[in-house]
Amino acid sequence: MRPRNENKELAVRQKALELIVKEGFDGLSMHKLAKAAGVSAATIYIYYQDREDLILQLCEEENQKMTEATLAGFDPDMHFDEGLKVQWLNRAKYCLENPLSMHFLEQIKYSPLHEKVRARMDPRFHEAMRRFVSNAIQRQELVPLPIEIYWSMAFAPMYQLVKFHMSKAGMPGRGDFVLDEAKLNQALALVLKALKP
């Protein structure tokens, strides 16, 4: 068995991310990936059993990075306003610094592999979010909502602003859009107002 080469493994992961984001999961073949990464197809099989194993390991790694970034400086016992602000700033920063990862994780959400990915996610993230929301409801800082409505209200506005920024365009006919902390805080204030009892 050939030894692992960290540089080749990193090149394979990076090119896999790029191919999936650009061409979707159907655009990822081991042959195409090997060519893009400058390695042989046999080299890829040193690191991954098959295409699905590659995608799942890649997703697990990217989810872990996002979890670490999101939870930096966050405490589930924080006041809701403060905790949501920390999450917004952390999530926005991570997405802006890691656009391929953001697009890749978004694609995974709508793929047949989503349930397998969820089973492999770091449980600390979900537990921290559950405690944060539960604490905020108990302290009457947050109106009780179904989780899907809560998430849509609490985070979708931030992610949409990040997407506007990344596309370098706002609404049609409005020209460039640049997301700065003032715009993020303005949107966050509206979200917090909507979520309070």
C-alpha positions in Angstrom: 0.0 0.0 0.0 1.3 3.4 -1.0 1.8 6.0 1.8 -0.4 9.1 2.1 0.9 12.3 0.7 -0.7 15.3 2.5 -0.1 17.7 -0.3 -1.8 15.4 -2.8 -4.6 14.7 -0.4 -5.1 18.5 0.1 -5.1 19.0 -3.7 -7.7 16.3 -4.2 -10.0 17.8 -1.5 -9.6 21.4 -2.9 -10.3 20.3 -6.5 -13.2 18.2 -5.4 -14.8 21.2 -3.7 -14.2 23.3 -6.8 -15.7 20.7 -9.2 -18.7 20.1 -7.0 -19.5 23.8 -6.6 -18.9 24.5 -10.3 -20.5 21.4 -11.9 -22.6 19.8 -9.1 -22.3 16.3 -7.8 -23.0 14.8 -11.2 -20.0 16.7 -12.6 -17.6 14.9 -10.1 -16.0 11.8 -11.5 -12.8 10.3 -10.0 -11.2 10.5 -13.4 -12.0 14.2 -13.8 -11.0 14.9 -10.2 -7.6 13.1 -10.7 -6.9 15.1 -13.8 -7.8 18.4 -12.1 -5.7 17.6 -9.0 -2.7 16.4 -11.0 -2.8 12.9 -9.5 -3.6 9.4 -10.8 -7.1 8.0 -10.1 -5.3 5.3 -8.1 -3.9 7.9 -5.8 -7.4 9.1 -4.9 -8.4 5.6 -3.8 -5.6 5.7 -1.2 -7.6 8.3 0.6 -11.2 7.4 -0.2 -13.1 4.2 -0.9 -15.2 5.7 -3.6 -16.9 8.9 -4.8 -19.5 8.9 -2.0 -16.9 8.4 0.7 -14.9 11.3 -0.7 -18.0 13.6 -0.6 -19.0 12.5 2.9 -15.4 12.9 4.3 -15.2 16.3 2.6 -18.5 17.4 4.0 -17.6 16.2 7.5 -14.4 18.2 7.3 -16.1 21.3 6.0 -18.9 21.0 8.6 -16.3 20.7 11.4 -14.5 23.9 10.2 -17.8 25.8 10.1 -18.8 24.5 13.5 -15.5 25.6 15.0 -15.9 29.1 13.4 -19.5 29.5 14.4 -18.9 28.5 18.1 -15.9 30.7 18.5 -16.6 33.1 21.4 -20.2 31.8 21.7 -21.8 30.5 24.9 -25.3 28.9 24.8 -26.0 30.7 28.1 -25.5 34.2 26.5 -28.4 36.6 26.4 -30.2 35.9 23.1 -29.3 39.3 21.5 -25.6 38.9 22.2 -25.5 35.2 21.2 -27.3 35.8 17.9 -24.9 38.6 17.1 -21.9 36.4 17.8 -23.3 33.8 15.5 -24.1 36.3 12.8 -20.6 37.7 12.8 -19.0 34.3 13.0 -21.1 32.8 10.3 -20.8 35.8 7.9 -17.0 35.9 8.4 -16.7 32.2 7.8 -18.8 32.3 4.6 -17.0 35.3 3.2 -13.6 33.8 3.9 -14.6 30.3 2.6 -17.0 30.8 -0.3 -16.4 27.3 -1.8 -17.2 25.7 1.5 -20.4 27.7 1.9 -21.6 26.8 -1.6 -20.6 23.1 -1.1 -22.4 22.8 2.2 -25.5 24.5 0.6 -25.5 21.9 -2.2 -25.2 19.1 0.3 -28.4 20.3 2.0 -30.4 19.5 -1.1 -28.7 16.3 -2.1 -29.6 12.6 -1.4 -26.5 12.5 0.9 -27.9 15.0 3.3 -29.2 12.4 5.9 -25.9 10.6 5.9 -24.1 13.9 6.4 -26.3 14.8 9.3 -25.6 11.6 11.1 -21.8 12.4 10.9 -22.1 16.0 12.2 -20.4 17.1 15.4 -23.2 16.9 18.0 -21.7 19.9 19.9 -23.1 22.3 17.3 -26.7 21.1 17.6 -26.5 20.8 21.4 -25.2 24.4 21.7 -27.9 25.7 19.4 -30.6 23.7 21.2 -29.5 25.0 24.6 -29.2 28.6 23.3 -32.7 28.7 22.0 -34.2 26.8 25.0 -32.5 29.2 27.4 -33.7 32.3 25.5 -37.3 31.0 25.5 -37.2 30.3 29.2 -35.9 33.8 29.9 -38.6 35.2 27.6 -36.0 36.7 25.2 -37.3 34.7 22.3 -40.8 33.8 21.1 -41.3 30.0 20.9 -41.4 29.0 17.2 -41.1 25.8 15.2 -37.4 25.3 14.4 -37.8 25.9 10.7 -39.5 29.2 11.3 -36.9 30.2 13.9 -34.0 29.4 11.6 -35.6 31.2 8.6 -36.1 34.3 10.7 -32.8 34.1 12.6 -30.3 33.2 9.9 -31.7 33.3 6.4 -31.5 37.2 6.2 -27.8 37.0 7.1 -27.0 34.3 4.6 -28.9 36.3 1.9 -26.8 39.4 2.6 -23.7 37.3 2.3 -24.9 36.0 -1.1 -25.5 39.5 -2.3 -22.0 40.5 -1.2 -20.4 37.5 -2.8 -22.2 38.1 -6.1 -21.1 41.8 -5.9 -24.6 42.8 -6.9 -27.7 43.7 -4.9 -31.2 43.6 -6.3 -31.6 44.1 -10.1 -30.9 47.6 -11.2 -29.4 48.6 -7.9 -25.7 48.1 -8.7 -23.0 46.8 -6.4 -23.7 45.6 -2.9 -21.0 45.5 -0.2 -21.9 44.0 3.1 -20.3 45.8 6.0 -20.8 45.6 9.8 -23.3 48.6 9.7 -25.6 46.7 7.2 -25.2 43.5 9.2 -26.1 45.2 12.4 -29.1 47.0 10.8 -30.5 43.6 9.6 -29.7 41.9 12.9 -31.6 44.6 14.8 -34.7 44.0 12.6 -34.4 40.2 13.1 -34.1 40.6 16.9 -37.1 42.8 17.0 -39.2 40.2 15.0 -38.1 37.3 17.3 -38.8 39.0 20.7 -42.0 38.1 22.6 
